[in-house]
Amino acid sequence: MSLTLQALLAFAPILLALVLLIGFRLPAKYTMPAVFLLTVFIAFQFWDMDFQYIVASTIEGLFVTFDVLYIIFGALLLLTVLKYSGALASIRYFFTKISADKRVQIIVIAWLFGSFIEGASGFGTPAAIVAPLLVALGFPALSAVIIGLMVQSTAVTFGAIGTPVLIGLNNGLTSGFTDQADKMFFLQEATAQIGIIHALIGTFIPWIMIIVVIVVFGKKEDRKKCWTIGPFAVFSGLAFTVPYALTATFLGPEFPSLLGAMIGLAIVITAVRYKFLLPSDTWDFPERKSWLPSWSGTLDMEKEDLSEGKMNIVKAWLPYVLVSLLLIITRKQELGIGSLLQDFKISWTGIYGTEIAATSTPLYLPGTVLILASLFAFLLHKMRVPKFKKAFSESFSTALMAAFVLAFTIPMVRIYINSGMNNLGIDSMPVALAHWTAEKVGSLWPLVAPSIGAIGAFIAGSNTVSNLMLAEFQNSIATKLGISNVIIVSLQAVGAAAGNMIAIHNVVAASAVVGLMGKEGVILRKTIIPTLYYVLVAGLLGLILIL
């Protein structure tokens, strides 16, 4: 089978997903089963994968599905508990007090708080936390999901205390190093390069978020307000990206997103207080009665339960503070707590006689932290048991809505990635597609490298997995072309971060949290715009850097 045919077949599942979701706007519950079946057919018929490998990959995917659903449920439970305890009313008032301007709320809650959660946890948690919080502040559910997904860009490469670098790049790069110390030096050089590239591009993401939201959800006469907020939005971008890039350069991959977000929050909230660079105008969504039906989900934060009582803001925020602290403590390897939690695992090794293994570490997952924070809120806020039961029931029902789609999406991803385990001795589908692209592009590879990383994340739903899958391929292309390996591997990591904005299972998970299942295609049509901005600018920077 020629490389061209391999590439065409490998692209077919991606193309089908794009056509059905974006072109025909079919819900993911119809699209992803079709994509799954096509992937199985191609893997079995053309890649000559043994059937037991396809089944084993499916089971591996179902393990990952459980992990994702567990995180969704935890995020929903915390949000719903806070709704019924009255804490969300205080949180909403707190953010409104900082600024009633929805443009400023996008920056503070999504860009900065969301980036902090990404730095601490990763794995799609920011959208699961930020999106429903924005709904509680009066944002249409559709806008909240789009914003929540756009958060998953700049901060992602150093999310979960640097996992995409420390696990993804570290384990994905397998050749060209004299020893481990040489590899660590390479990774630190790449970390610094990644931080600088992300900073140059990501500084404008908060402004792009605002422009997308106003253009899609605002009135035509509101569009001038995209420009009046520009100076403050870029300033807010710099408040995050400058400490982010400096941390990446001098401290390594663990803390750029965390420190960048913490410092950025302090700077931006102070700037808002003193009205530094803030425009004289403000912006809000049109009146709710004029919203299109497609804007709203089933998550209703306008119920009277939300307005009961006036809770102290510190008391209301403490569950989120606990989430942040527990995520940092459990992700910091030196403390050993994360390793202890990972000792409890549900695993299946050698599935059906293959070398494929599936493992879940539920105690280590962010879902457990979110559930613990929910129980903490239940006790701290002195909730009545019937209300907690109601919150639990609502959260479980909403999470269950995402189960069907994810049960096809993630197993499809595992079959796609594991297709290298075949009887023909050919590369897996994503690597074959990347090889074909490299042959056609040649010396312009730096322009394309971020897009390859983004496609990897689109398929896998993870920066880490994209790096594991494609870092060595990118490294070998750089060696073959005689250009900087550090730059090309860095572009891979940057592109893989941007790809999280369109990763199908991230879209499904974020949609489920606000009760917006079935609108995945509409969401992708919006998030693909900032994704294209990210990978194209990263590619142009790559070309400049190799000159």
N, C-alpha and C positions, 0 to 999 in steps of 0.2 A: 504494500500500500504506500503510495507516494506521500511525501510530506504535505503537499498541497491538499490532497484528499483528506489526510489526517486533520489538517487545520480546518477545512470546511466542515467536517463531521464534528470536530470539537466545538466549533462555534455554533452549531445548530441548536443545542439546548439554550444557549445564551440568547440567540436570535429569537427563538420561539417565546422565551420569557418576555423579551422586550416588545415583540409584536403584539402579544396577547395583553400584556399589562398596560403598555403605553399606547400602542396603536389602536387596539380594540377596546381598551379600558375594561377588560374583564377582571373580576375580582380574583385575588390570589387563590381562593378556595377552588376555582376552576382551572386556573393557569398552572399552578404548581403540580397537581397530579399529572397533567399532560406532559410537563417538562420532565418529571420524574420517570414516566414511562418511556419517553424518548431517550433519556440518558441510559436507562436500563437496556433498551434495544441496541443502541450504538455500542455500549460497553460489551454486550454479549455477542452481537453479530459482527462487529468490525474490529473491536479491540481484543476479541477472543478471551475475555475474562471468564474464568470458570464460574458457574452459577453460585457455588458456595461463597466465592469472594464478593459477589454482588449482594447476597443475603447478609454476609458478615458486615459489609459496609453499611447496609441498611440498618442493621442492629446498632452499629457504632453511631450512626446518625441519630437513632432514637434515644440513645444515652445523652447525646448533646441536646436533643430536643427537650428532654426532661430538665436539664440544667437551665436552658433558656426560659422555659415555662416557670420554673421555680423562682427565677429572678423577677419575671413579670408579676407573679403572684405576690412576692414580697413587697415590691414597689407599690402595687395596688393596695395591699392590705394596710401599709403605713399611711398612704394617702387617705384611704377611706376611714381609718380609725381617727385620723386628725380631723377629718370632716365632721364626724359624729361627736367628737369630743369638744368641738368648738375652736380647736387650735387654728384651723385653716382661716377662720374669720379674722383672727388676730394677725396671722401671717400676711393675709391679703391686705389688711389695713396698714401693716408695717411697710410693705412695698409701695402701697399707694402714698403713704406719708413721705417716703424717700422721693417719689415722683409719681404723679398720676399719669405722666406721659408714657404711653405704651412703648415708645421707641427706647426710652431709658430702661424700662422694665425688661425688654428683650436683652439689653446689654448686661444688666446686673444679674438677672436670674439665669438666662440661657448661656450667654457667652462666658461669664465669669464663674457663677455658681456651678453651672453645668460642666465647665472645664475642670473645676476642682473635683467634682464627683468622678469625672473621667480619669483624672490623675490618680485618684484613690482606688478606683474600682475597675473601670473599663467594662468590657463585655456587654455593651449596650445599655448599661445602667443609667447614664445621664438622660437619655431620651425617656426612659421609663419613669424617672423622677421629675424631670423638668416639664415634660409635656402636660401631665395632669395638674401640676402646680400652676402652669400658665392658664389652663382651663379654669382653675379656681379663681384666677385673677381677672376673668372675663374675656379671655382670648377664645376665638372659635377653635374647636378641636382640631380642625384641619390645619390651621395656622400653627397651633401648638406642636403638632407632629412634625411639620416641615422645619420649624425652628429647632426642635429637639434633635432632629437628624443632622442639621447643619452644624450643631455643636460638635458632632462626631467627625471632626476634621483635624484642625491644628493640634489639639490636645491628645489625639489618639495615639500617635507614635510613642509617647511617653506615658500612656495610660496604664492603669493597674501597676503603678510603681515601676514603670519601664519594661513591662512584660514583652511588648512587640520587639524590643531590642535585645533584652537579656535572654529571652527564650526564642523568639522568632528568628532574628538575625544570627544570634550566637549558634543555634542548632541548625539553622538553614545553610550557613556557610561551612563547607566541608573540606575545601582544598585551598592550597596557596599559602599556608602559614607554616612557619618553622616549628612553632610550639604554641601553647595556650597563651603565653605572655604576648607573643606576636599578634595573636588574634585579638586579645583584649586591647592592645594598642590600636589596632585597626578599628575595632568597634567604638573606641572613644573618639577617634578621628571622624568616623561616620556620624556619631552622636552630635558632635559639634556642627558638622556640615548640615545635618538634618535640622538642627535647631535654627540655623541661619536661614535655610531655604523656607522652612515653615514660617519663620518670623516675617520674612519679606512678603509672603503670600497671605498669611493668616491675619496680618494687621488689618486687612480690609474686610474680613469675614463679618464682623458685627455690622458694618455698614451695608454689606450685601444682604444680610439677614433682614435688615430694616427695609431696604428697597424692595426685596421680594414680597414681604408681607404687605407693604403699603400698595404696591402695584396690583397684587392679587386681591387683597381684601379691602382696600380703601376706596374712596371716591376719586374720580378723575382729578378734581380740584385739589385733592390732598397730595398729589405727586410732587408738588414743589417742596413738600415737607421732607422728602427724601434728601434734598440738598441742604436744607437748613440744619439738619442734624449731622451732616457730614463731618465737620471738624471735630465734634464731640465723639462721634463714632470711631474715627481714626485714632483720636487720642486714647479712647478706651481700648482699641486694638493694641496700641503701643504699650499701654499700661500692663498688658498681659505678655506680649511677645518679647519685649526687651528683657525683663527678668527671666523669661522662659529661655531665650537664646543664651543669655549669660550663664544660667544654671546648667544648660546642656553642655556648654563649652568648658566650664571649669569644675563642675561637680558630677557630671555623668548623667545617665538616662533615668535614674529613679525619680527625681524630683522636679524636672522642668515644668510639667503641667500643674503640679501641686503648688509650688512656690509662685509660679507665674500667676495663677488664679488668686492665691491669697494676697499677694502684693497688689495685684490689679484691683481686687475688691476694695482694699483699703484706699487706694488712690482714687478710684472712680466714685465711691460713695462720698469721699471728702470733696471731690470736684463738684458733685451734684449739690452737696450742702452749700457750697460757696458759689454755685451757679457758674462755674468756670467753663467757658466755651458752650454752655447750654444756650440754645436758641430761645428767643422770646415766645415763639409759638409752641403749642403742644399738639399731640395727635392721639386719637383714640379710634377704635373701630366704629363703624356705623351702628345705629341702634339695633338691638338684637332682632326686632321684628322685621328688619329689612335683610337679615342674613339669608343666604341661599340654603336650602335644606341640606345640601352636601357639605356645608361647613361644620355642622354639629354632629357630635357622636352621642352615644348613649350615656356617657359619664356626665352626670348632672351635678354640678357644684353650686347650683343656685337654689337648692332646697333650703327650707327654713332651718334645718339642722345646722347649716353652715353659719347662720347668724346668731345662734344661741349663745348668750354670755359674752363676756369680754375677758379673755385670758391674757395674763401677763405675757409679753412677747418672748421673754427669755424662756419661760416655761413652755410656750408653744413651740419654740425652735429647738429645745433640748433633744427631742428624738432625732432630728437631722444632725445635730452636733454629735450625738452618740454614733450615728451611722458613719460620719466622717472619721471619728476617732477610731472606731472598731476596724474600719477598712484600712486605715493607715497602719494600725498595730498588727493586724493579721497579714498584711502584705509586706511588711518590713522583715526580710529574711533573717537579719541578725538577731531578732527577738525570739525566733524559734516557735512562736505561737502558731503561725501559719502552717509550719511543718507538722506540728502536733495535730492540728485540725485535719490535715490531709492524710493522716495515718488511718482515719476512718474512711473507707472507700467501698463503693459498690463496683465490682469489676468483673469482667468476663474476658479472660485471656485465651488466645488461640481459638477464636470463635469458629466453630464447625471445621476445625483442623487447619485453619489459615493462621497467618502471622498477625492478623488484625486483632487488636484488643480494644475494649471499650471500658472506660472508667469514669465514675462520677464521685466527686468528693463533696457531698452536700453540706457538710459543716463549714467548709472553706468558701463556698459560693456566697456571693453578695446577698442571695435570697435569705440565707440564715441571719445575716446581719440585719436585714430589713425586717424580718419577722421578730427578732429580739427587740428592735427599736419599737415595733408595734406593741409588743407586750409591755415594754417600758412606758410607752405613752398611755396605755390602758390603766396602768397603776398610777403613774404620775398625774394624769388628768382626771383620775377618779371616775372613770367611765362606768356606766351601768352595764352589766353582763349582756342584757338583750341587745344593746346597741353594738357591742363588740361582736356578737354573733351575727348581727345584720351586716356589719362591715366585712366579716369573714366570708359570709355567703355571697355577697355582691362581688367581692374580689375573686373568689374561686370561680364564679360563673363567667366573669369577664375573661379571666385567664384561659378558661376552657375553650372559649371562642377561637383562640389562636392555636389551639392544640392541633386541629385537623390540618391547617395549612403548614405548620412547622413540621408535622409528622411526614410530609412529603418533601418539603424544601430542604431540610438538613440532611436526610438520608441521600437525596439526589446529589448534594454537595460532596458527601463522603464517597459515593460511587465515582463521581467525576474525578476527584483527587486520587483515589486508589486505583484508577484505571491503569496505572503503570504496572500493576500486578497482573500481567497478562501472559499468554502463551506465545506471543509474537516477538517479545523482547523489545517492544517499542515504548517510547515515553508515554506518560500519562496525557490525557487530553489537554489540560492547561499548558503543560510544558511543550507539547507538540505545536499548539497554537502560537506560543511565544517563539519557538524556534523558527517557524515559518515567517513570522513577522520580522524577526531579526535578519533573516535572509533577504527580505525585500527592502528593508530600510537601510541597512548598512551603516555608514558613518553618521547618519542622522539619528542613531539609536538614542542619544540622550533626550531627544524630543519625544520619543515614544516610551521610554523606560517608565515614567510615572503612570502612563495609561495601562501598561502591563500590570503594574502593582495594583492599580485600581480595579482592573478586571478580576484579579485574584481575590480581592476583598469583596467584590460584587458577588462572586461565586461562593466564597467561603464564609462571608459575613464577619470576617476577622482580619485585622491588620497582622496579628501574630501568625495566623495560618497562611496568609498570602506571603509573608516573609519566609516562613518555613518551606513553602512550596516553590518559591521563585528566586530567593536570594542567591543561591548558588548558580542558577542559570544566568542571572544578571551579572554576577561576578565573572563568569566564564566569557560572556559576551564582551565585557570590558577588556579582559585580557586579550581576546582574539582581535579586537579593534585597536588595541594599544592605547586606550584612554584610561583615565583615572578610575580604578576600581572603587575607591571611596565615594566618588561622586555618583557613579551609577548605582551602587548599593543604596546610597542615601536617597536617590530619586525613587528607587523601588519602595523604600519605607514611606516616603512622603506620599507617593501615589496610592499606596495601600491604605494610608490613613484617610485620604480623600474618598476612596472607594466605599468607606463605611457609610457615607451619606446616601448611597443607592443600594447597599447590600440588602437583598430581598428579605432575609429573616430579621434584619434590624427594622425595616419598614413595617413588617408584619407585627413585630413585638411592640413597637411604638404605637401603632394603630390600635392594637388590642387594649393597651392601657387606657386609652380615652374612648374606647367603644366605637372605633371608626373602621371596623373590618369591612372589606369590600371596596375600599377607596385607594388601594395600593398603587394602581396605575396613575391616578390623579396625583398622588404624592410624588411618585417617581418623575413625572413630567416637570415638577417644580424643583426637586433636589438635584436633578441631572444638570441643571444650569450652573450652580456653584461648583459641582464636581468637575464639569468641563473647564470652568475658570481655573480651578486648582491645578488640574493635570497639565493644561496647556501652558500656564505661566511657569509651573515647575519645569516643564520640558524646555521652554525658552531659556530659563535660568541655567539649566543643565548645559545647553549649547554654549552659552556665554562662559560658563565656568571651565569648559574643556578647551577653550581657545588659547 
